[in-house]
Every structure is written in C-alpha cells, then in structure tokens.
C-alpha cells in the first residue's frame, strides 16, 4: 500500500512539473510572438507627432505666424494597425490640410521603417525613412532631418498652454480675466477662445485669436511681450485686415 502511495505521489509530481514546463514554454512562445522587433518599433512610433522646431519657436517667441512653415509636414500620424502589417502610409499635415503622404516599409535588419518607393508629393521626394532619436521621431531626407515630438493630437490645447493659459488683470479693473486651457475665457462678454494657426489663405499675416460670444466669433490680433498680452480687434476689408477699436493690455498675475 505504501509503495502504491509513493508511486501515485511521484506521478502527481511528474504531472505538475510537466504542466509547469508546458506553461513556461507557452509563456516563452507568447513573449517571442508579442515582443518582435516590429511590434517594439511600432509601439514607439505610432500615434501623432508635431514638429519640434515649430513648438520650440512658438514657446520662445510667443508667436505663431513667423513659424507657420517651420517644417513640411508640420504634423504626422502613424496608424498602429497599419504599421504592424509591415507596410503603412505616413500621413503628413500642414496647419491647413493633409496630403503630405509617404509609403513606408519595415526593414528588419535596421529595425526601422524606411521609404517604400517615392512619395507622389514633391516635398517628400527625398524622404528616406523614420528614425527614433530618444523621445523624438526623425524624418530623414537625403540632405536634412526634421525632428518631431509626440503629442495627443490637440494642437489648440498645446498652443493655449504655451500662449494664453493663466489669470490676467486689465489696467483700471479689479476683476480677474482667466484664459483656461479648455478654451474658456471671461473677457468683455466673451466666453470661449480659439488660437489661429491656419494662415492658408494668405490674408492674415499676424498672430490672431478668435473670441466667441453667443456663437459669434471676433478676430483679435495678439502680441505677447514678457508677461503682457496686447489685444486689438481686427476688421476684414477688401484691402485685408485693419485694426478696429481700442487696444487692451492684459498683465499676467
């Protein structure tokens, strides 16, 4: 009876060990499948990217208009599901529209996505491929490299944070004017605001902000110097935009 018990115990231990080994082998197989070179690269590069030079220049100068062409494209998106197939389309955008697209293909030896033939867009004809540079993504061309930083796709939110977000006071008034990062404002009966970053039609050659009340938007020119913002309402005419009314000087608290 004792021998039989020992035999059964050994059988149970062997069975358990086999199950552990099978589970361990299965885990190894799953790891090898999920952590392939392409999946690792895709995880890092998929999503939305914005020109690093564009954002840094806006941060430095507190102005958008002079940097509207800091890079072509200004923004790019890379779809994760497309990338995982090994071949995808890099989609590029200006502040106004898209159309700056380039086919890319994964190169296993370099573990990078390279240009898959020539892009139909002349701006991307010398595009060679994508390369990670730390937390940044680089679009490599024959004679230059454009650097992009990741963002969540909401350009307005980033611009509001850099340029307007905060509390202000107006000379001669005790009330606090607040520009929130979620587009809310309490200034001269205006309740919402939107920063202009699309200058595609060529008629607006200044930094602008749209202030909204009762679903009507008014265009103001803004100039930021130090901790002050100068606002002036602009009126469109056949000759272009002209100042209308008084200037408002807001000082950040």
TIVEXSE-311025 format. One line per field, with one value per residue: residue in one letter; residue number from 1; x, y, z negated of N, C-alpha, C, O, CB in turn. Coordinates in steps of 0.2 Angstrom, whole numbers, always signed. Atoms other than C-alpha are relative to their C-alpha. Last residue first. Glycine has a CB too. Layout:
<sites>
aa: c(A_...)
i: c(NUM_...)
n_u: c(X_...)
n_v: c(Y_...)
n_w: c(Z_...)
ca_u: c(X_...)
ca_v: c(Y_...)
ca_w: c(Z_...)
c_u: c(X_...)
c_v: c(Y_...)
c_w: c(Z_...)
o_u: c(X_...)
o_v: c(Y_...)
o_w: c(Z_...)
cb_u: c(X_...)
cb_v: c(Y_...)
cb_w: c(Z_...)
</sites>
This chain:
<sites>
aa: c(X_X_X_X_X_X_X_X_X_X_X_X_X_X_X_X_X_X_X_X_X_X_X_X_X_X_X_X_X_X_X_X_X_X_X_X_X_X_X_X_X_X_X_X_X_X_X_X_X_X_X_X_X_X_X_X_X_X_X_X_X_X_X_X_X_X_X_X_X_X_X_X_X_X_X_X_X_X_X_X_X_X_X_X_X_X_X_X_X_X_X_X_X_X_X_X_X_X_X_X_X_X_X_X_X_X_X_X_X_X_X_X_X_X_X_X_X_X_X_X_X_X_X_X_X_X_X_X_X_X_X_X_X_X_X_X_X_X_X_X_X_X_X_X_X_X_X_X_X_X_X_X_X_X_X_X_X_X_X_X_X_X_X_X_X_X_X_X_X_X_X_X_X_X_X_X_X_X_X_X_X_X_X_X_X_X_X_X_X_X_X_X_X_X_X_X_X_X_X_X_X_X_X_X_X_X_X_X_X_X_X_X_X_X_X_X_X_X_X_X_X_X_X_X_X_X_X_X_X_X_X_X_X_X_X_X_X_X_X_X_X_X_X_X_X_X_X_X_X_X_X_X_X)
i: c(253_252_251_250_249_248_247_246_245_244_243_242_241_240_239_238_237_236_235_234_233_232_231_230_229_228_227_226_225_224_223_222_221_220_219_218_217_216_215_214_213_212_211_210_209_208_207_206_205_204_203_202_201_200_199_198_197_196_195_194_193_192_191_190_189_188_187_186_185_184_183_182_181_180_179_178_177_176_175_174_173_172_171_170_169_168_167_166_165_164_163_162_161_160_159_158_157_156_155_154_153_152_151_150_149_148_147_146_145_144_143_142_141_140_139_138_137_136_135_134_133_132_131_130_129_128_127_126_125_124_123_122_121_120_119_118_117_116_115_114_113_112_111_110_109_108_107_106_105_104_103_102_101_100_99_98_97_96_95_94_93_92_91_90_89_88_87_86_85_84_83_82_81_80_79_78_77_76_75_74_73_72_71_70_69_68_67_66_65_64_63_62_61_60_59_58_57_56_55_54_53_52_51_50_49_48_47_46_45_44_43_42_41_40_39_38_37_36_35_34_33_32_31_30_29_28_27_26_25_24_23_22_21_20_19_18_17_16_15_14_13_12_11_10_9_8_7_6_5_4_3_2_1)
n_u: c(-1_+1_-6_+1_-6_+0_-4_-6_+1_+7_+2_-2_+2_-2_-7_-3_+2_-2_+5_-2_+5_+3_+5_+3_+3_+6_+6_-1_-7_-2_-8_-3_-7_-5_-8_-4_-7_-4_-2_+7_+6_+7_+4_+7_+4_+7_+3_-2_-7_-2_+2_-5_+2_+0_-1_+1_-7_-1_-6_-3_-5_-5_+0_-2_+6_+5_-3_+5_-3_+5_+3_+5_-3_-1_+0_-3_+2_-5_+2_-2_+5_+6_-1_+0_+4_-3_+4_-2_+3_+5_+1_-6_-4_+3_-1_-7_-2_+3_-4_+4_+4_+6_+5_+7_+2_+6_+1_+5_+4_+2_-4_-7_+0_-6_+2_-4_+0_+2_+8_+3_-6_+1_-5_+1_+2_-3_+1_-6_-4_-3_-3_-7_+0_+2_+7_+0_+1_+2_+4_-4_+4_+3_+5_-1_-7_-2_-7_-4_+0_-5_+0_-5_+0_-7_-2_-4_+3_+6_+5_-2_+5_-3_+4_-1_+0_+5_+0_-7_+0_-1_-7_-3_+2_-3_+6_-2_+4_+0_+3_+0_+6_+5_-2_-6_-3_+6_-2_-7_-1_+2_+3_+7_+2_-5_-1_+6_+0_-5_+3_+6_-3_-4_-7_+0_-7_-1_+4_+7_+1_-4_+2_+6_+0_-4_+5_+5_-3_-4_-5_+2_+5_-4_-5_+4_+2_-6_-1_+6_-1_-6_+2_+4_-5_-4_+5_+2_-6_-1_+5_-3_-5_+3_+4_-5_-3_+5_+1_-6_+1_+5_-3_-4_+4)
n_v: c(+0_+7_+2_+4_+2_+2_+6_-1_-1_-3_-1_-7_-1_+4_-1_+2_-5_+2_+0_-1_+3_-5_+2_-6_+2_-4_+3_+1_-2_+2_-1_+0_+1_-4_+1_-6_+0_-5_+3_+1_-1_+2_-1_-1_+4_-1_+5_-2_+0_-2_-7_-5_-5_+3_-6_+1_+3_+1_-3_+4_-3_+5_+6_+6_+4_-4_-7_-5_-7_-4_-5_+4_+4_+7_+4_+7_+3_+4_+7_+5_+5_-4_-6_-6_-6_-6_-5_-4_+3_-4_-7_-4_+1_-4_-7_-1_+1_-6_-6_-7_-2_+4_-4_+3_+3_+0_+4_-4_+4_-4_-6_+0_-1_-1_+1_-4_+4_-3_-1_-1_-3_-2_+2_-2_+5_+6_+3_+2_+4_+6_-2_-3_-7_-4_-3_-8_-3_+6_-2_-4_-1_-7_-1_-7_+0_+4_+3_+1_+7_+2_+7_+4_+7_+1_+1_+5_+7_-1_-3_-7_-5_-7_-5_-5_-7_-5_-5_-1_+4_+7_+1_+0_+6_+6_+5_+7_+6_+7_+5_-2_-2_+3_+7_+2_+5_+4_+7_+0_-2_+6_-2_-1_-7_-5_-1_-4_-7_-4_-1_-4_-7_-2_-2_-7_-3_-7_-6_-1_-5_-6_-3_-3_-7_-5_-2_-5_-7_+1_-5_-6_-2_-1_-6_-6_-1_-2_-7_-4_-1_-4_-7_-1_+0_-6_-6_-1_-3_-7_-3_+0_-5_-6_-2_-2_-7_-5_+0_-3_-7_-3_-1_-5_-6)
n_w: c(+7_+3_+4_+6_+2_+7_+2_+4_+7_+1_+7_+3_+7_+5_+0_-7_-5_-7_-5_-7_-4_-3_-4_-3_-6_-2_+4_+7_+2_+7_+1_+6_-1_+4_-1_-2_+2_-4_-6_-3_+4_-1_+6_-1_+5_+1_+5_+7_+0_+7_+1_-1_-5_-7_-4_-7_-3_-7_-3_-4_-4_-2_+4_-3_-2_-4_-2_+3_+1_+4_-5_-4_-5_+2_-6_+0_-7_-3_-2_+6_+2_+2_+4_-5_+3_-2_+2_+7_+6_+4_-2_-1_+5_+5_-1_+1_+7_+3_+0_+2_-6_+0_+3_+1_+6_+3_+6_+4_+4_+6_+2_-3_-7_-3_-7_-5_-7_-6_+0_+7_+3_+7_+4_+7_+5_+0_+7_+2_-5_+3_+6_-2_+1_-5_+2_+1_-6_-4_-6_-5_-6_-1_+5_+4_+1_+6_-2_+6_+1_+4_+2_-3_+1_+0_-7_+0_-3_-4_+4_+2_+0_+3_-2_+4_-3_+2_-5_-3_-7_+2_+2_-6_-3_+3_+2_-2_+4_-4_+4_+6_+3_-4_-3_+4_-4_-3_+0_-3_-8_-5_-6_+1_-3_+1_+7_+3_-2_+4_+7_+0_-1_+6_-1_-2_+2_-3_+3_-2_-5_+1_+7_-1_-3_+4_+5_-3_-1_-6_+1_+2_-5_-7_+0_+0_-7_-4_+2_-3_-7_-1_+1_-5_-5_+1_-1_-7_-3_+1_-4_-7_+0_+1_-6_-5_+2_-1_-7_-3_+2_-5_-6_+1_+0)
ca_u: c(-4_-2_-5_-18_-17_-32_-31_-45_-56_-54_-37_-37_-37_-36_-38_-55_-59_-58_-59_-47_-50_-34_-26_-9_-4_+8_+20_+35_+29_+14_+6_-12_-23_-41_-54_-72_-83_-101_-109_-117_-99_-83_-65_-54_-36_-23_-5_-2_-2_-20_-24_-13_-27_-18_-14_-20_-13_-27_-30_-48_-57_-73_-84_-83_-93_-78_-66_-71_-62_-65_-55_-50_-33_-42_-40_-45_-48_-48_-58_-50_-50_-41_-27_-33_-28_-23_-25_-17_-17_-13_+2_+10_-5_-17_-5_-4_-23_-26_-15_-25_-17_-10_+8_+24_+39_+46_+63_+66_+82_+91_+100_+94_+79_+76_+60_+66_+55_+59_+59_+77_+81_+70_+72_+60_+64_+72_+62_+69_+53_+44_+40_+37_+22_+20_+31_+45_+47_+44_+53_+61_+53_+66_+73_+88_+89_+71_+67_+48_+40_+34_+23_+23_+9_+9_-9_-16_-24_-22_-9_+1_-2_+8_+2_+15_+7_+10_+19_+25_+7_+10_+12_-6_-13_-3_-8_+6_+1_+12_+11_+20_+24_+34_+43_+44_+31_+19_+34_+33_+14_+14_+21_+26_+44_+52_+37_+32_+50_+50_+33_+38_+56_+49_+37_+22_+19_+3_+2_+13_+32_+37_+24_+28_+46_+43_+30_+42_+56_+45_+39_+22_+27_+43_+34_+19_+32_+41_+24_+19_+36_+33_+16_+22_+36_+24_+11_+25_+31_+14_+12_+29_+23_+7_+15_+28_+14_+5_+20_+23_+5_+7_+23_+14_+0)
ca_v: c(+438_+440_+458_+462_+477_+480_+490_+501_+500_+491_+487_+483_+466_+465_+478_+472_+474_+462_+470_+467_+468_+473_+463_+466_+452_+456_+444_+447_+453_+444_+452_+447_+452_+449_+441_+440_+424_+424_+409_+420_+426_+420_+427_+421_+424_+430_+432_+442_+440_+436_+437_+422_+410_+396_+405_+391_+393_+404_+402_+399_+407_+405_+415_+433_+446_+458_+444_+428_+414_+395_+386_+370_+378_+392_+410_+419_+438_+444_+459_+474_+485_+501_+491_+474_+459_+441_+423_+409_+399_+411_+407_+390_+381_+388_+382_+364_+363_+370_+357_+343_+327_+319_+325_+316_+326_+328_+331_+335_+328_+336_+332_+315_+315_+308_+311_+310_+304_+311_+303_+297_+299_+286_+285_+286_+284_+291_+306_+314_+315_+321_+339_+334_+323_+307_+298_+288_+269_+261_+274_+266_+260_+255_+239_+241_+222_+220_+235_+240_+248_+266_+275_+294_+306_+325_+327_+335_+351_+369_+368_+357_+338_+322_+304_+290_+276_+258_+242_+230_+224_+231_+248_+248_+243_+257_+271_+284_+302_+317_+336_+351_+342_+351_+360_+378_+384_+393_+399_+418_+417_+408_+420_+418_+420_+405_+394_+397_+393_+377_+371_+373_+366_+350_+347_+338_+319_+309_+290_+275_+277_+268_+254_+251_+249_+236_+227_+227_+219_+205_+206_+198_+182_+179_+183_+171_+157_+160_+159_+143_+136_+140_+134_+117_+116_+120_+107_+94_+98_+95_+78_+72_+77_+68_+53_+53_+54_+40_+29_+33_+28_+12_+8_+11_+0)
ca_w: c(+62_+81_+87_+100_+112_+122_+138_+144_+159_+176_+183_+201_+210_+229_+243_+247_+228_+213_+196_+182_+163_+153_+139_+131_+119_+105_+95_+107_+123_+131_+146_+151_+166_+162_+173_+167_+166_+164_+156_+142_+138_+145_+146_+161_+158_+171_+174_+190_+209_+211_+230_+235_+237_+228_+212_+200_+183_+175_+157_+151_+137_+127_+116_+122_+113_+112_+106_+96_+106_+108_+122_+111_+106_+97_+101_+85_+83_+65_+60_+51_+67_+71_+80_+85_+74_+80_+75_+84_+101_+115_+126_+121_+114_+127_+140_+133_+131_+149_+156_+149_+157_+141_+144_+148_+154_+171_+179_+197_+205_+220_+236_+242_+230_+213_+203_+185_+171_+153_+136_+139_+158_+167_+186_+200_+218_+234_+239_+255_+264_+249_+254_+272_+266_+275_+262_+269_+265_+248_+238_+222_+206_+194_+186_+196_+202_+201_+213_+210_+225_+228_+241_+240_+238_+237_+242_+226_+223_+216_+202_+213_+212_+215_+216_+216_+225_+220_+224_+210_+206_+188_+195_+202_+185_+176_+188_+190_+189_+195_+191_+198_+214_+220_+206_+198_+211_+199_+189_+192_+189_+172_+159_+141_+147_+137_+135_+153_+159_+148_+155_+173_+171_+163_+177_+171_+169_+168_+165_+168_+166_+150_+150_+169_+165_+152_+163_+177_+167_+160_+142_+144_+153_+143_+127_+131_+135_+119_+109_+118_+113_+95_+95_+103_+90_+76_+83_+85_+67_+61_+70_+63_+45_+47_+54_+40_+27_+35_+35_+17_+12_+22_+12_-5_+0)
c_u: c(+5_+1_-1_+7_-1_+7_-1_+4_+6_-1_-6_-2_+3_-2_+4_+7_+2_-3_+2_-6_+2_-5_-3_-6_-3_-2_-6_-6_+0_+7_+1_+7_+3_+7_+3_+7_+3_+7_+3_+1_-6_-5_-7_-4_-7_-4_-7_-3_+2_+8_+2_-2_+4_-2_+0_+0_-1_+7_+1_+6_+3_+5_+4_+1_+2_-6_-5_+3_-6_+4_-5_-4_-5_+3_+2_+0_+4_-2_+6_-2_+2_-5_-7_+1_+0_-4_+3_-5_+3_-2_-4_-1_+6_+5_-3_+1_+7_+2_-2_+5_-4_-5_-7_-5_-7_-1_-7_-2_-4_-4_-2_+5_+7_+0_+7_-3_+3_+0_-2_-7_-2_+6_-2_+5_-1_-3_+3_+0_+6_+4_+4_+4_+7_+0_-2_-7_-1_-2_-1_-5_+3_-5_-3_-5_+2_+7_+2_+6_+5_+0_+6_+0_+6_+2_+7_+3_+6_-3_-7_-5_+4_-5_+2_-5_+1_+1_-6_+0_+7_+0_+1_+8_+3_-2_+4_-5_+2_-4_+0_-2_+1_+1_-6_+2_+7_+3_-5_+2_+7_+2_+0_-3_-7_-2_+5_+1_-6_+1_+6_-2_-6_+2_+3_+7_-1_+6_+1_-3_-7_-2_+3_-3_-6_+1_+3_-5_-5_+3_+5_+6_-1_-5_+3_+5_-4_-2_+6_+2_-5_+2_+5_-2_-4_+4_+4_-4_-1_+5_+0_-5_+3_+5_-3_-4_+5_+2_-5_+0_+6_-1_-5_+4_+4)
c_v: c(-5_+1_-7_-3_-4_-3_-1_-6_+0_+1_+4_+0_+7_+1_-5_+0_-3_+5_-1_-1_+2_-4_+6_-3_+6_-3_+4_-3_-1_+3_-1_+1_+0_-1_+5_-1_+7_+1_+4_-3_-1_+2_-1_+0_+1_-5_+2_-6_+2_-1_+2_+7_+6_+5_-1_+7_-2_-2_-2_+3_-6_+3_-6_-6_-6_-4_+4_+7_+4_+7_+5_+5_-4_-4_-7_-3_-7_-3_-4_-7_-5_-5_+4_+6_+5_+6_+7_+5_+4_-3_+3_+7_+5_+0_+4_+8_+2_+0_+6_+6_+6_+2_-4_+5_-2_-2_+2_-4_+5_-6_+3_+5_+0_+1_+1_-3_+5_-5_+3_+0_+2_+4_+3_-3_+4_-5_-7_-3_-3_-4_-6_+2_+3_+7_+4_+2_+8_+3_-6_+1_+5_-1_+7_+1_+7_+1_-4_-4_-2_-7_-2_-7_-3_-7_-2_-1_-5_-7_+0_+2_+7_+5_+7_+6_+5_+6_+5_+5_+0_-5_-7_-2_+0_-7_-7_-5_-6_-4_-6_-6_+3_-7_-2_-7_-3_-6_-5_-7_-1_+1_-6_+3_+2_+7_+6_+1_+4_+7_+4_+2_+5_+8_+3_+2_+7_+3_+7_+6_+2_+6_+7_+4_+3_+6_+5_+2_+5_+7_-1_+5_+7_+2_+1_+6_+6_+1_+3_+7_+4_+1_+4_+8_+3_+1_+6_+6_+0_+3_+8_+4_+1_+6_+7_+2_+2_+7_+5_+1_+5_+8_+3_+2_+6)
c_w: c(-2_-7_-4_-3_-6_-2_-7_-1_-4_-8_-1_-7_-2_-7_-5_+0_+7_+5_+7_+4_+7_+6_+4_+5_+3_+7_+2_-3_-7_-1_-7_+1_-7_+2_-3_+0_+3_-1_+5_+7_+4_-5_+1_-7_+1_-5_-2_-5_-7_-1_-7_-1_+1_+5_+7_+4_+7_+2_+7_+3_+4_+5_+2_-4_+4_+3_+5_+2_-3_-1_-4_+4_+4_+6_-3_+7_+0_+6_+3_+2_-5_-2_-1_-4_+6_-3_+1_-1_-6_-7_-5_+0_+0_-6_-5_+1_-1_-8_-4_+1_+0_+6_+1_-3_-1_-7_-3_-6_-4_-5_-7_-3_+2_+7_+4_+7_+5_+6_+7_+0_-7_-3_-7_-5_-6_-5_+0_-7_-2_+4_-4_-7_+1_-1_+7_-1_-1_+7_+4_+6_+5_+6_+0_-5_-4_-2_-7_+3_-5_-1_-4_-2_+3_-2_+1_+7_+0_+2_+3_-5_-1_+2_-3_+3_-5_+4_-2_+6_+3_+6_-1_-1_+7_+4_-2_-4_+3_-5_+4_-5_-7_+0_+5_+3_-3_+5_+3_+1_+3_+7_+4_+6_-2_+2_-1_-8_-3_+2_-4_-7_+0_+1_-6_+1_+3_-2_+3_-3_+2_+5_-1_-7_+1_+3_-5_-5_+3_+2_+6_+1_-1_+5_+6_+0_+1_+7_+5_-1_+4_+8_+2_+0_+7_+6_-1_+1_+8_+3_-1_+4_+8_+1_+0_+6_+5_-1_+2_+7_+3_-2_+5_+7_+0)
o_u: c(+7_+6_-5_+11_-4_+9_-3_+1_+12_-1_-8_-7_+8_-8_+10_+10_+6_-9_+7_-11_+4_-3_-5_-4_-8_+2_-11_-8_-3_+12_-1_+10_+1_+9_+2_+10_+2_+9_+3_-2_-7_-4_-10_-3_-9_-1_-8_-7_+7_+10_+2_+1_+3_+1_+3_-5_+4_+12_+0_+6_+3_+4_+6_+3_-3_-8_-7_+6_-12_+10_-8_-10_-4_+2_+8_-6_+10_-8_+10_+0_+8_-11_-11_-2_+5_-10_+9_-10_+9_-4_-3_+3_+9_+6_+0_+5_+9_+4_+2_+8_-7_-11_-7_-3_-11_+3_-10_-3_-2_-5_+1_+11_+12_-4_+9_-3_+1_+3_-8_-10_-5_+12_-3_+7_+1_-3_+1_+5_+9_+5_+8_+10_+12_+0_+2_-12_+0_-7_+4_-11_+5_-4_-5_-4_+6_+8_+4_+6_+11_-5_+12_-2_+8_+4_+10_+4_+12_-9_-12_-10_+9_-9_+3_-4_-3_+5_-11_+5_+8_+3_+7_+10_+5_+3_+7_-5_+3_-4_-1_+1_+6_+6_-12_+8_+12_+0_-4_+6_+7_+5_+4_-8_-9_+0_+4_-1_-6_+2_+4_-3_-6_+1_+0_+11_-4_+8_+3_-1_-9_-2_+0_-6_-7_+0_+0_-6_-4_+1_+11_+5_-1_-2_+4_+4_-4_+0_+5_+1_-3_+4_+5_-2_-2_+5_+3_-3_+1_+5_-1_-4_+4_+4_-3_-2_+5_+1_-3_+2_+5_-2_-3_+5_+3)
o_v: c(-5_+4_-7_-4_-2_-7_+3_-12_+0_-3_+8_-3_+8_+4_-6_-4_-8_+7_+2_-5_+8_-8_+11_-7_+9_-5_+4_-9_+2_+1_+2_-1_+4_-7_+11_-4_+9_+2_+2_-2_+1_+1_+2_-5_+7_-10_+7_-10_+6_-7_+8_+12_+9_+5_+2_+10_-4_+1_-7_+9_-11_+9_-10_-5_-10_-4_+1_+11_+3_+7_+9_+3_-8_-3_-8_-3_-7_-6_-1_-12_-7_-2_+4_+7_+5_+5_+8_+6_+4_+1_+9_+11_+8_+5_+9_+11_+6_+5_+10_+8_+9_+0_-9_+9_+0_-7_+8_-10_+10_-11_+9_+4_-1_-3_+7_-9_+11_-10_+3_-5_+7_+1_+9_-8_+10_-11_-11_-4_-8_-10_-5_+1_+0_+12_+7_-1_+10_+4_-9_-2_+10_-5_+10_+5_+7_+1_-1_-9_+2_-10_+0_-9_-2_-8_-3_+4_-4_-8_+1_-2_+7_+5_+7_+8_+6_+7_+2_+7_-3_-11_-10_-6_-6_-11_-10_-5_-7_-4_-6_-6_+2_-10_+0_-9_-4_-11_-11_-9_-4_-3_-11_+7_+7_+12_+9_+6_+9_+11_+8_+8_+11_+12_+8_+0_+8_+3_+7_+8_+7_+12_+11_+9_+9_+12_+10_+8_+11_+12_-2_+11_+11_+6_+6_+11_+10_+6_+9_+11_+8_+7_+10_+11_+7_+7_+11_+10_+5_+9_+12_+8_+7_+11_+10_+6_+8_+11_+9_+6_+10_+11_+8_+8_+11)
o_w: c(-8_-9_-7_+1_-12_+2_-11_+0_-1_-12_+3_-9_-1_-7_-5_+4_+7_+5_+9_+3_+9_+9_+1_+9_-1_+11_-1_-1_-11_+3_-11_+5_-12_+2_-2_-4_+9_-7_+11_+12_+9_-11_+6_-11_+2_-6_-4_-3_-8_-1_-9_+0_+6_+11_+11_+4_+10_+0_+9_+6_+2_+7_-2_-10_+6_+9_+10_-3_-1_-3_+0_+5_+9_+12_-5_+10_-1_+7_+6_-2_-5_-3_+4_-9_+10_-5_+1_+2_-8_-11_-7_-3_-5_-10_-7_-3_-6_-11_-7_-4_+4_+6_+5_-8_+3_-9_-2_-6_-7_-2_-8_-5_-2_+11_+4_+9_+6_+6_+7_+2_-9_-2_-8_-4_-7_-4_+5_-10_+0_+3_-8_-7_-2_+3_+10_+1_-6_+9_+6_+6_+4_+10_-5_-9_-9_-8_-12_+7_-5_-1_-2_-8_+9_-7_+6_+11_-1_+2_+0_-7_-4_+6_-9_+8_-9_+8_-4_+8_+8_+5_+1_+3_+9_+6_+1_-10_+9_-11_+10_-11_-10_+3_+4_+3_+1_+6_+2_+5_+8_+11_+4_+5_-2_-2_-6_-10_-5_-2_-8_-9_-3_-4_-9_-3_+8_-8_+9_-9_+5_+3_-4_-6_+0_+0_-7_-5_+1_-1_+6_+3_+4_+10_+9_+4_+6_+10_+7_+4_+9_+10_+5_+5_+10_+9_+3_+6_+10_+6_+3_+9_+10_+4_+5_+10_+7_+3_+7_+10_+5_+3_+9_+9_+3)
cb_u: c(-7_+5_+3_-4_+5_-6_+7_-3_-5_-6_+6_-3_+2_+8_+2_-3_+2_-2_-4_+5_-7_+5_-6_+5_-5_+2_+1_+2_+0_+0_+2_-2_+3_-1_+1_-2_+4_-4_-6_-4_+0_+0_+1_-3_+2_-4_+5_-3_+4_-4_-8_+2_-7_-4_+6_-7_+2_-1_+6_-5_+5_-4_-7_+7_-5_+4_+7_-2_+3_-3_-3_-5_+5_-6_+6_-3_+2_+2_-6_-4_-3_-2_+5_-6_+3_-1_-1_+6_+3_-6_-2_+4_+2_-7_-3_+4_-1_-8_+1_-4_-4_-4_-1_+0_+1_-5_+5_-6_+5_-4_+1_+0_-3_+5_-6_+7_-8_+4_-2_+3_+2_-2_+7_-7_+4_+7_-8_+5_+1_-6_-5_+0_-2_-7_+1_+2_-7_-6_+3_+6_-7_+6_+2_+0_+5_-2_+5_-3_+2_+1_-1_+7_-6_+4_-2_-3_-2_+1_+2_+0_-5_+6_-8_+7_-6_+0_-1_+2_-5_-5_+2_+0_-8_-2_-5_+8_-7_+7_-7_-4_-5_+0_+1_-1_+2_-5_+2_+5_-3_-7_+5_+0_+1_+6_+3_-6_+0_+7_-1_-6_+3_+6_+0_-5_+6_-6_+3_-4_+4_+7_+2_-5_+3_+7_-3_-4_+6_-4_+4_-3_-6_+3_+5_-5_-5_+5_+2_-7_+0_+6_-3_-7_+3_+4_-6_-3_+6_+0_-7_+0_+6_-4_-5_+4_+3_-7_-2_+6_+0_-7_+2_+6_-5)
cb_v: c(-1_-5_+5_-7_+6_-5_+2_+3_-5_-4_+4_+6_-6_+0_+7_+4_+7_-7_+7_-5_+3_+5_-4_+5_-6_+7_+1_+6_+8_-7_+7_-6_+6_+0_-1_+6_-6_+7_-4_+6_+7_-8_+6_-5_+1_+0_-1_+7_+4_-5_+0_+0_+2_-6_+4_-4_-6_+7_-2_-3_+4_-6_-3_+1_+4_+3_-1_-1_+3_-3_-4_-3_-5_-3_+3_-4_+5_-6_+0_+3_-4_+4_+5_+0_+2_+1_-1_+3_-7_+0_+0_-2_-7_-3_+2_-4_-7_+0_+2_-1_-5_+2_+7_-7_+6_-4_+2_+1_-4_+6_+5_+0_+7_-6_+4_-1_-2_+6_+4_+7_+7_-5_+2_-2_-6_+1_+0_+6_+4_-4_+4_+6_+1_-2_+5_+3_-2_-4_+6_-4_+3_+5_-2_+5_+0_-7_+5_-5_-3_+4_-5_+3_-3_+5_+6_-7_+2_+4_+7_+4_-1_+2_-1_+3_+1_+1_-3_-7_+2_-2_+5_+7_+0_-1_-1_-1_+1_-2_+2_+6_-5_+3_-5_-1_+3_+4_-2_+4_+7_-3_+5_+5_+0_-2_-7_-5_+0_-4_-7_-4_+1_-4_+6_+4_-4_+4_+1_-6_-2_-1_-5_-5_-2_-3_-6_-4_-1_-2_-1_+1_-4_-7_-1_+0_-6_-5_+1_-2_-8_-3_+1_-4_-6_-1_-1_-7_-5_+1_-2_-7_-2_+1_-6_-6_+0_-2_-7_-4_+1_-4_-7_-1_+0)
cb_w: c(-3_+3_-4_+3_-2_-1_+2_-7_-3_+3_-4_+4_-4_+0_-2_+5_-1_+2_+0_+2_-2_+4_-4_+4_+0_+0_-7_-4_+2_-1_+3_-4_+4_-7_+7_-5_+3_+1_+2_+0_-4_+2_-4_+4_-8_+6_-6_-2_+5_-5_+1_+7_-2_+1_-2_+2_-5_+4_-4_+6_-4_+4_-1_+4_+3_+6_+4_-7_+6_-6_+5_-6_-3_-2_+5_-5_+6_-5_+4_-6_+6_+6_+5_+4_-6_+8_-8_+1_+0_+4_+6_+7_-1_-2_+7_+5_-2_+0_+8_-6_+2_-6_+2_-3_-6_+5_-5_+5_-5_+1_+5_+7_+2_-2_+3_+0_+1_+2_-6_-3_+4_-5_+2_-3_+0_-2_-1_+0_+7_-3_-5_+4_-8_+2_-6_+7_+4_-3_+4_+3_-2_+1_-7_+5_+6_+1_+2_-5_+7_-7_+6_-3_+2_-4_+4_-2_+7_+6_-3_+7_-5_+4_-2_+0_+5_-8_+7_+3_+4_-5_-5_+4_+1_-7_+5_-2_+0_+1_-3_-2_+0_+8_-5_-7_+7_+4_-7_-4_+1_-1_+3_-6_+7_+4_-3_+1_+7_+2_-4_+4_+7_-2_+6_-5_+4_-2_-8_-1_+6_+0_-5_+2_+7_-2_-4_+6_+5_+6_-6_-6_+0_+2_-6_-6_+2_-1_-7_-3_+3_-3_-7_+1_+2_-6_-5_+2_-1_-8_-2_+3_-4_-7_+1_+1_-7_-4_+3_-2_-7_-1_+3_-5_-6)
</sites>
